[in-house]
Amino acid sequence: MKVDFQTGKKVRIEMLPLIDIVFLLLVFFIYAMLSMAVHRGLPILLPTSSSANIDKSLVLSVTIKSDGTLYVDKEQIALNDLATVLKRKTGANKDPGVLLFAERSLSYQNLFRVLDQIRMADIHRISLQADVEQ
């Protein structure tokens, strides 16, 4: 006696839904990484500007609060140590840059003291950060 099995249709895995899911996950992780790379400063009240732009190729973040406290990448330091800390953190980077977050109520003189310390560290790419004006 001969048993006849039906071998008409084969089971196969559909690839199109799998490719759609992979691309969706890829887009999600790309957007997540881009949003995490921009916000490196401390939360302070920034001045507003109608043409505010963020330069993402800069490497360090310097934050100045209105009471004069100074932070480099969320690490509090003294004003006199700023140039040495920036030189140490930039290391062998040929063209380092700084994102400068200065609080809106900071005095003009304190801002220039910090700018002088940044220039003493041989950093000439300084981007003053601002919020976009509504």
C-alpha positions as a Markdown table, in Angstrom:
| # | Residue | x | y | z |
|---|---|---|---|---|
| 1 | Met | 0.0 | 0.0 | 0.0 |
| 2 | Lys | 1.3 | 3.4 | -1.0 |
| 3 | Val | 0.7 | 6.5 | 1.1 |
| 4 | Asp | 0.4 | 9.8 | -0.9 |
| 5 | Phe | 1.4 | 13.0 | 0.9 |
| 6 | Gln | 0.4 | 16.3 | -0.6 |
| 7 | Thr | 3.5 | 18.3 | -1.4 |
| 8 | Gly | 1.9 | 21.1 | -3.3 |
| 9 | Lys | 2.6 | 24.2 | -1.2 |
| 10 | Lys | 5.8 | 24.9 | 0.7 |
| 11 | Val | 6.0 | 27.0 | 3.8 |
| 12 | Arg | 8.0 | 30.2 | 3.4 |
| 13 | Ile | 8.8 | 33.2 | 5.5 |
| 14 | Glu | 7.7 | 36.5 | 4.1 |
| 15 | Met | 10.6 | 39.0 | 4.0 |
| 16 | Leu | 8.7 | 42.2 | 3.2 |
| 17 | Pro | 7.1 | 42.7 | 6.7 |
| 18 | Leu | 10.5 | 41.9 | 8.3 |
| 19 | Ile | 12.3 | 44.5 | 6.2 |
| 20 | Asp | 9.6 | 47.1 | 7.1 |
| 21 | Ile | 10.1 | 46.5 | 10.8 |
| 22 | Val | 13.9 | 46.6 | 10.5 |
| 23 | Phe | 13.8 | 50.0 | 8.7 |
| 24 | Leu | 11.3 | 51.4 | 11.2 |
| 25 | Leu | 13.7 | 50.4 | 14.1 |
| 26 | Leu | 16.6 | 51.9 | 12.2 |
| 27 | Val | 14.8 | 55.2 | 11.8 |
| 28 | Phe | 13.8 | 55.3 | 15.4 |
| 29 | Phe | 17.3 | 54.7 | 16.7 |
| 30 | Ile | 18.8 | 57.3 | 14.3 |
| 31 | Tyr | 16.4 | 60.0 | 15.6 |
| 32 | Ala | 17.0 | 59.0 | 19.2 |
| 33 | Met | 20.8 | 59.3 | 18.8 |
| 34 | Leu | 20.5 | 62.7 | 17.0 |
| 35 | Ser | 18.3 | 64.1 | 19.8 |
| 36 | Met | 20.7 | 62.9 | 22.5 |
| 37 | Ala | 23.8 | 64.4 | 20.9 |
| 38 | Val | 22.5 | 68.0 | 20.9 |
| 39 | His | 21.5 | 68.6 | 24.6 |
| 40 | Arg | 24.7 | 68.5 | 26.5 |
| 41 | Gly | 24.4 | 71.6 | 28.6 |
| 42 | Leu | 22.6 | 72.2 | 31.9 |
| 43 | Pro | 19.0 | 73.4 | 32.0 |
| 44 | Ile | 19.2 | 77.2 | 32.2 |
| 45 | Leu | 17.2 | 80.2 | 30.8 |
| 46 | Leu | 19.0 | 81.0 | 27.5 |
| 47 | Pro | 18.5 | 84.3 | 25.7 |
| 48 | Thr | 16.3 | 84.1 | 22.6 |
| 49 | Ser | 17.3 | 84.7 | 19.0 |
| 50 | Ser | 15.3 | 84.6 | 15.7 |
| 51 | Ser | 18.2 | 82.8 | 13.9 |
| 52 | Ala | 19.4 | 80.4 | 16.6 |
| 53 | Asn | 21.3 | 77.5 | 15.1 |
| 54 | Ile | 23.1 | 74.5 | 16.8 |
| 55 | Asp | 26.5 | 73.4 | 15.5 |
| 56 | Lys | 26.6 | 69.7 | 16.2 |
| 57 | Ser | 30.3 | 69.3 | 15.3 |
| 58 | Leu | 31.5 | 71.0 | 18.5 |
| 59 | Val | 32.9 | 68.8 | 21.2 |
| 60 | Leu | 32.6 | 70.5 | 24.6 |
| 61 | Ser | 29.8 | 72.2 | 26.5 |
| 62 | Val | 30.5 | 75.2 | 28.8 |
| 63 | Thr | 27.6 | 76.4 | 31.0 |
| 64 | Ile | 27.6 | 79.7 | 33.0 |
| 65 | Lys | 24.9 | 80.3 | 35.5 |
| 66 | Ser | 23.8 | 83.7 | 36.7 |
| 67 | Asp | 25.5 | 83.3 | 40.1 |
| 68 | Gly | 28.9 | 82.8 | 38.4 |
| 69 | Thr | 29.2 | 79.0 | 38.7 |
| 70 | Leu | 30.9 | 77.4 | 35.7 |
| 71 | Tyr | 30.4 | 73.9 | 34.3 |
| 72 | Val | 32.3 | 71.9 | 31.6 |
| 73 | Asp | 30.1 | 69.0 | 30.5 |
| 74 | Lys | 28.1 | 69.1 | 33.8 |
| 75 | Glu | 31.3 | 69.1 | 35.9 |
| 76 | Gln | 31.6 | 72.2 | 38.1 |
| 77 | Ile | 35.0 | 74.0 | 37.9 |
| 78 | Ala | 36.5 | 77.3 | 38.9 |
| 79 | Leu | 37.0 | 80.1 | 36.4 |
| 80 | Asn | 40.8 | 80.1 | 36.8 |
| 81 | Asp | 40.9 | 76.3 | 36.0 |
| 82 | Leu | 38.8 | 76.6 | 32.8 |
| 83 | Ala | 41.7 | 77.0 | 30.3 |
| 84 | Thr | 43.6 | 74.0 | 31.7 |
| 85 | Val | 40.5 | 71.8 | 31.9 |
| 86 | Leu | 39.6 | 72.7 | 28.3 |
| 87 | Lys | 43.1 | 71.9 | 27.1 |
| 88 | Arg | 43.1 | 68.6 | 28.8 |
| 89 | Lys | 39.6 | 67.6 | 27.5 |
| 90 | Thr | 40.3 | 68.6 | 23.9 |
| 91 | Gly | 43.6 | 66.6 | 23.8 |
| 92 | Ala | 44.8 | 66.0 | 20.3 |
| 93 | Asn | 41.7 | 67.4 | 18.6 |
| 94 | Lys | 43.1 | 69.7 | 15.8 |
| 95 | Asp | 40.1 | 72.0 | 15.7 |
| 96 | Pro | 38.1 | 71.8 | 18.9 |
| 97 | Gly | 35.0 | 73.8 | 19.6 |
| 98 | Val | 32.8 | 74.9 | 22.5 |
| 99 | Leu | 29.1 | 75.2 | 22.9 |
| 100 | Leu | 28.7 | 78.1 | 25.3 |
| 101 | Phe | 25.5 | 78.2 | 27.3 |
| 102 | Ala | 25.3 | 81.5 | 29.2 |
| 103 | Glu | 22.2 | 82.3 | 31.3 |
| 104 | Arg | 20.2 | 85.3 | 30.2 |
| 105 | Ser | 20.8 | 87.4 | 33.4 |
| 106 | Leu | 24.6 | 86.9 | 33.4 |
| 107 | Ser | 26.6 | 90.1 | 33.4 |
| 108 | Tyr | 28.5 | 91.0 | 30.3 |
| 109 | Gln | 31.9 | 91.2 | 32.2 |
| 110 | Asn | 31.5 | 87.6 | 33.5 |
| 111 | Leu | 30.8 | 86.4 | 30.0 |
| 112 | Phe | 33.9 | 88.0 | 28.6 |
| 113 | Arg | 36.0 | 86.5 | 31.4 |
| 114 | Val | 34.9 | 83.0 | 30.4 |
| 115 | Leu | 35.5 | 83.8 | 26.7 |
| 116 | Asp | 39.0 | 84.9 | 27.5 |
| 117 | Gln | 39.7 | 81.7 | 29.3 |
| 118 | Ile | 38.3 | 79.7 | 26.4 |
| 119 | Arg | 40.6 | 81.6 | 24.0 |
| 120 | Met | 43.6 | 81.0 | 26.3 |
| 121 | Ala | 42.9 | 77.3 | 25.8 |
| 122 | Asp | 43.5 | 77.8 | 22.0 |
| 123 | Ile | 39.9 | 77.2 | 21.2 |
| 124 | His | 38.6 | 79.6 | 18.5 |
| 125 | Arg | 35.4 | 77.9 | 17.5 |
| 126 | Ile | 32.9 | 79.2 | 20.1 |
| 127 | Ser | 29.1 | 78.9 | 19.5 |
| 128 | Leu | 26.9 | 81.0 | 21.8 |
| 129 | Gln | 23.7 | 79.1 | 22.4 |
| 130 | Ala | 20.2 | 80.6 | 22.4 |
| 131 | Asp | 16.6 | 79.5 | 22.4 |
| 132 | Val | 14.5 | 80.2 | 19.2 |
| 133 | Glu | 12.3 | 83.3 | 19.5 |
| 134 | Gln | 8.6 | 82.6 | 19.3 |
